[in-house]
Amino acid sequence: MKRIAVLTSGGDAPAMNAAVRSVARSAIFRDIEVVGVRRGYEGLLEGDLIPLTKSSVGGIIHRGGTILRTARSERFRRPEGINEALQQLKRFDIDGLVVVGGDGSFRGAWELVQRGFAVVGVPATIDNDIAGTDMTIGFDTALNTVLEAVKKIRDTASSHDRLFIIEVMGREAGFLALEVAVASGAEYVLVPERPVDLPRLCDKLHYARKRGKTHSLIVLAEGVMAAHELAGQLLDTGGYDSRITVLGHIQRGGSPSAFDAVLASRMGAAALTGLVEGQTGVMAAYRRGGMELVPLSLAWEQKKELNTELLDLVEKLSI
């Protein structure tokens, strides 16, 4: 390969920049020219490409967000858009592409693979919901960002003897909510993977109050329901008045943790090696502490399961 491109797509995640840096410098080490695609697949369709050099990716390893920026592209969802993207890749003499993103981004990459273009993925999402890899880029940082917020909220909950509902990101997956609940000592966690048992939740709150516990924390994944909806149901069902905190996009920003910076660097290098060795339609995966290349299709063909041990642990430790 003589020239490769890298793009970031979907929701931003801490350490995306570290992955871009790793891809670029790993390529340059092998005397391969690198360009960055700005604004994801939309930028690819518009030919918005910039050269990446050793100096241009210097100092970005600890920057949050993505210097290449990201955008959704409705045009790329259509066959004619995908064909146009292939034409742009050919126009700029691109031999291979690294896509940093989540399952939606990988579905787009797969369309290019199906048409004969070499693509390797790097899984980056704070939801950690990509099957085939134990961890995704950004999850550890988001977890620690949320944990710091929850610890502060617990101080207020304790001071005022209140019930707090803390809504965190996770539309279809509860990995972030679950690990935050365990790490923060929250009394309850609600995740999309398990149906809500409101009567049982009210019973647990009642039991806690009866034994003298004056404050409680509920960590709620946004995919279950909105925090204000849960607050209304708790009030109607059990008469429990609660305070709400919706953490929102603060969870996606900030400098990456050391773990994420290292993970992104390893994944970026592994993705570039895969391209050079002729691999395509695969993604870099962190498995049992090592790096592997696994099929991109795992991201949407398999569902990553929550750790039931952690779910049971929240139940046991909230007595």
C-alpha positions as CSV (number, residue, x, y, z in Angstrom):
1,M,0.0,0.0,0.0
2,K,1.2,3.5,-0.9
3,R,-1.6,5.7,0.4
4,I,-4.2,5.1,3.1
5,A,-6.9,7.3,4.6
6,V,-8.4,7.4,8.1
7,L,-11.8,8.8,9.2
8,T,-13.8,9.1,12.4
9,S,-17.5,8.6,12.2
10,G,-20.6,8.5,14.5
11,G,-20.6,9.8,18.0
12,D,-17.3,11.2,19.3
13,A,-15.5,9.3,22.0
14,P,-12.4,10.2,24.0
15,A,-9.2,8.8,22.5
16,M,-10.4,9.0,18.9
17,N,-7.5,11.4,18.3
18,A,-5.1,8.9,19.8
19,A,-6.3,6.3,17.3
20,V,-5.9,8.7,14.4
21,R,-2.4,9.6,15.6
22,S,-1.5,5.9,15.9
23,V,-2.8,5.0,12.4
24,A,-0.9,8.0,10.9
25,R,2.4,7.4,12.6
26,S,2.3,3.7,12.1
27,A,1.8,4.3,8.4
28,I,4.5,6.9,8.2
29,F,6.9,4.5,9.9
30,R,6.3,2.1,7.0
31,D,6.7,4.9,4.4
32,I,3.0,4.9,3.6
33,E,1.3,8.3,2.9
34,V,-1.7,9.1,5.1
35,V,-4.6,11.4,4.6
36,G,-7.4,12.3,7.0
37,V,-11.0,12.5,5.9
38,R,-12.8,15.3,7.7
39,R,-16.5,14.9,8.8
40,G,-16.7,11.2,8.3
41,Y,-18.4,9.7,5.3
42,E,-20.0,13.0,4.3
43,G,-16.5,14.5,4.0
44,L,-15.4,11.5,2.0
45,L,-18.3,12.2,-0.5
46,E,-17.2,15.8,-0.7
47,G,-13.5,15.0,-1.1
48,D,-12.6,16.8,2.1
49,L,-9.2,15.1,2.7
50,I,-6.1,16.6,4.4
51,P,-2.6,15.2,4.6
52,L,-1.5,13.8,7.9
53,T,2.1,14.1,8.9
54,K,4.2,13.3,12.0
55,S,3.9,16.9,13.1
56,S,0.2,17.4,12.2
57,V,-0.8,14.6,14.6
58,G,1.6,15.7,17.3
59,G,0.1,16.7,20.6
60,I,-3.3,15.3,19.9
61,I,-3.1,12.1,21.9
62,H,-4.7,13.7,25.0
63,R,-7.2,15.9,23.2
64,G,-10.8,15.0,23.5
65,G,-13.2,14.8,20.5
66,T,-11.7,14.3,17.1
67,I,-9.6,16.7,15.1
68,L,-11.1,15.1,11.9
69,R,-14.6,15.9,13.2
70,T,-17.5,13.7,12.5
71,A,-20.9,14.0,10.8
72,R,-23.8,11.8,9.8
73,S,-24.3,11.2,6.1
74,E,-27.7,10.4,4.6
75,R,-26.2,10.3,1.1
76,F,-23.8,7.5,2.1
77,R,-26.7,5.3,3.2
78,R,-27.8,5.0,-0.4
79,P,-26.1,2.8,-3.1
80,E,-25.4,5.7,-5.3
81,G,-23.7,7.5,-2.3
82,I,-21.5,4.5,-1.6
83,N,-20.5,4.3,-5.3
84,E,-19.6,8.0,-5.2
85,A,-17.5,7.4,-2.1
86,L,-15.6,4.7,-4.0
87,Q,-15.0,7.1,-6.9
88,Q,-13.6,9.6,-4.5
89,L,-11.2,7.0,-3.0
90,K,-10.0,6.1,-6.4
91,R,-9.7,9.8,-7.4
92,F,-7.4,10.4,-4.4
93,D,-5.4,7.2,-5.0
94,I,-6.4,5.7,-1.7
95,D,-5.5,2.0,-1.3
96,G,-7.0,1.4,2.1
97,L,-9.2,3.0,4.7
98,V,-9.3,2.9,8.5
99,V,-12.7,3.7,10.0
100,V,-12.8,4.8,13.7
101,G,-16.4,4.5,15.0
102,G,-19.2,2.3,16.2
103,D,-21.5,-0.3,14.7
104,G,-23.3,2.2,12.4
105,S,-19.9,3.4,11.0
106,F,-18.9,-0.2,10.5
107,R,-22.0,-1.0,8.5
108,G,-21.0,1.8,6.2
109,A,-17.5,0.4,6.0
110,W,-18.9,-3.0,5.2
111,E,-20.6,-1.6,2.1
112,L,-17.2,-0.5,0.8
113,V,-15.7,-3.9,1.6
114,Q,-18.5,-5.6,-0.3
115,R,-17.6,-3.6,-3.3
116,G,-13.9,-4.7,-3.1
117,F,-12.3,-1.9,-1.1
118,A,-9.9,-2.6,1.7
119,V,-11.3,-1.3,5.1
120,V,-10.3,-2.0,8.7
121,G,-12.2,-0.7,11.7
122,V,-11.3,0.6,15.1
123,P,-14.2,0.4,17.6
124,A,-14.8,3.7,19.4
125,T,-17.9,4.3,21.4
126,I,-18.5,5.2,25.0
127,D,-21.4,2.6,25.1
128,N,-18.9,-0.3,24.8
129,D,-21.5,-2.3,22.9
130,I,-19.4,-3.6,20.0
131,A,-19.4,-7.4,20.0
132,G,-16.0,-9.1,19.4
133,T,-14.0,-6.7,21.6
134,D,-13.8,-6.6,25.4
135,M,-13.4,-2.8,25.4
136,T,-14.1,0.0,23.0
137,I,-12.2,3.3,22.8
138,G,-13.8,5.9,25.0
139,F,-15.6,3.7,27.5
140,D,-13.1,3.9,30.3
141,T,-12.9,7.7,30.1
142,A,-16.7,8.1,30.0
143,L,-17.0,5.7,33.0
144,N,-14.6,7.8,35.1
145,T,-16.2,11.0,34.0
146,V,-19.6,9.7,35.1
147,L,-18.2,8.3,38.3
148,E,-16.8,11.6,39.4
149,A,-20.2,13.2,38.8
150,V,-22.1,10.5,40.7
151,K,-19.8,10.7,43.7
152,K,-20.6,14.5,44.0
153,I,-24.3,13.8,43.6
154,R,-24.1,11.3,46.4
155,D,-22.7,14.0,48.7
156,T,-25.8,16.1,48.1
157,A,-28.2,13.1,48.4
158,S,-26.7,12.2,51.7
159,S,-26.8,15.8,53.0
160,H,-30.4,16.3,52.1
161,D,-31.7,12.7,52.7
162,R,-32.9,12.5,49.1
163,L,-33.5,9.9,46.3
164,F,-31.6,10.8,43.2
165,I,-32.1,9.5,39.7
166,I,-29.0,9.8,37.5
167,E,-29.5,9.3,33.8
168,V,-26.5,8.2,31.8
169,M,-26.0,7.5,28.1
170,G,-26.8,4.0,26.7
171,R,-29.8,3.8,24.3
172,E,-29.5,0.1,23.7
173,A,-26.8,-1.1,26.0
174,G,-26.4,-0.7,29.8
175,F,-22.6,-1.2,30.1
176,L,-21.9,2.3,31.2
177,A,-24.8,2.4,33.7
178,L,-23.9,-0.9,35.2
179,E,-20.2,-0.3,35.8
180,V,-20.9,3.2,37.2
181,A,-23.5,1.7,39.5
182,V,-21.0,-0.9,40.8
183,A,-18.1,1.6,41.1
184,S,-20.2,4.3,42.8
185,G,-22.0,2.1,45.2
186,A,-25.4,3.0,43.8
187,E,-28.3,1.2,45.2
188,Y,-30.1,0.5,42.0
189,V,-29.4,0.3,38.3
190,L,-31.8,0.2,35.4
191,V,-30.5,-1.1,32.0
192,P,-32.2,-1.8,28.6
193,E,-31.2,-5.4,28.8
194,R,-33.6,-6.1,31.7
195,P,-37.3,-5.2,32.0
196,V,-38.2,-2.6,34.6
197,D,-39.8,-4.2,37.7
198,L,-41.2,-1.0,39.3
199,P,-43.1,-2.7,42.2
200,R,-39.8,-4.5,43.2
201,L,-37.9,-1.2,43.0
202,C,-40.5,0.5,45.2
203,D,-40.3,-2.4,47.6
204,K,-36.5,-2.0,47.8
205,L,-36.8,1.7,48.4
206,H,-39.4,1.0,51.1
207,Y,-37.2,-1.6,52.8
208,A,-34.2,0.8,52.7
209,R,-36.2,3.6,54.4
210,K,-37.6,1.1,57.0
211,R,-34.1,0.1,58.1
212,G,-33.1,3.8,58.4
213,K,-31.4,4.5,55.1
214,T,-32.2,8.1,54.3
215,H,-30.8,8.5,50.8
216,S,-30.5,6.4,47.6
217,L,-29.1,6.6,44.1
218,I,-30.6,5.1,41.0
219,V,-28.4,4.9,37.9
220,L,-30.6,4.9,34.8
221,A,-29.5,4.1,31.2
222,E,-31.3,6.5,28.9
223,G,-32.6,3.6,26.7
224,V,-34.8,2.4,29.5
225,M,-36.9,5.6,29.8
226,A,-36.3,9.3,30.5
227,A,-35.4,10.2,34.1
228,H,-38.5,12.4,34.5
229,E,-40.6,9.5,33.4
230,L,-39.1,7.2,36.0
231,A,-39.5,9.9,38.6
232,G,-43.2,10.3,37.8
233,Q,-43.7,6.5,38.0
234,L,-42.0,6.3,41.4
235,L,-44.1,9.1,42.7
236,D,-47.3,7.6,41.4
237,T,-46.6,4.0,42.4
238,G,-44.8,4.4,45.8
239,G,-45.1,8.1,46.7
240,Y,-41.3,8.6,46.3
241,D,-40.2,12.1,45.6
242,S,-36.9,12.1,43.7
243,R,-34.4,14.6,42.2
244,I,-33.1,14.2,38.7
245,T,-29.7,14.6,37.1
246,V,-29.2,14.1,33.4
247,L,-25.5,14.0,32.6
248,G,-25.9,14.4,28.8
249,H,-22.9,15.0,26.5
250,I,-20.4,15.7,29.3
251,Q,-20.0,12.0,29.2
252,R,-18.5,12.0,25.7
253,G,-15.9,14.8,26.1
254,G,-12.6,15.3,27.9
255,S,-9.1,14.0,27.7
256,P,-8.8,10.2,27.5
257,S,-7.8,8.2,30.5
258,A,-4.4,6.4,30.3
259,F,-6.2,3.2,29.6
260,D,-8.1,4.7,26.6
261,A,-5.0,6.4,25.2
262,V,-3.0,3.1,25.3
263,L,-6.0,1.1,23.9
264,A,-6.5,3.6,21.0
265,S,-2.8,3.6,20.2
266,R,-2.7,-0.2,20.2
267,M,-5.8,-0.5,18.1
268,G,-4.7,2.1,15.6
269,A,-1.4,0.3,15.0
270,A,-3.1,-3.1,14.7
271,A,-5.6,-1.7,12.2
272,L,-2.8,-0.3,10.0
273,T,-0.8,-3.6,10.2
274,G,-4.0,-5.4,9.1
275,L,-4.3,-3.2,6.1
276,V,-0.7,-3.7,5.1
277,E,-1.0,-7.4,5.5
278,G,-4.0,-7.5,3.1
279,Q,-6.8,-7.9,5.7
280,T,-10.1,-6.2,5.0
281,G,-13.6,-6.3,6.5
282,V,-12.1,-6.7,10.0
283,M,-11.7,-4.6,13.1
284,A,-9.0,-4.3,15.7
285,A,-10.2,-6.0,18.9
286,Y,-9.0,-6.0,22.5
287,R,-9.5,-9.6,23.8
288,R,-8.1,-11.0,27.0
289,G,-5.5,-8.3,27.1
290,G,-4.2,-8.8,23.6
291,M,-4.9,-7.4,20.1
292,E,-6.7,-9.4,17.4
293,L,-8.4,-8.7,14.1
294,V,-12.0,-10.0,14.1
295,P,-14.8,-9.7,11.5
296,L,-16.5,-6.3,11.2
297,S,-19.8,-8.0,11.0
298,L,-19.7,-9.1,14.6
299,A,-20.6,-5.5,15.5
300,W,-24.2,-6.0,14.2
301,E,-24.6,-9.8,13.9
302,Q,-23.9,-10.5,17.5
303,K,-25.2,-8.8,20.7
304,K,-22.7,-8.1,23.4
305,E,-24.0,-9.4,26.6
306,L,-23.9,-7.6,30.0
307,N,-21.8,-9.2,32.7
308,T,-24.5,-10.9,34.8
309,E,-22.0,-11.1,37.7
310,L,-22.0,-7.3,37.9
311,L,-25.8,-7.1,37.8
312,D,-26.0,-9.6,40.7
313,L,-23.3,-7.6,42.5
314,V,-25.4,-4.4,42.5
315,E,-28.2,-6.4,44.0
316,K,-26.1,-8.0,46.7
317,L,-24.2,-4.8,47.7
318,S,-27.3,-2.6,47.9
319,I,-28.8,-4.3,50.9
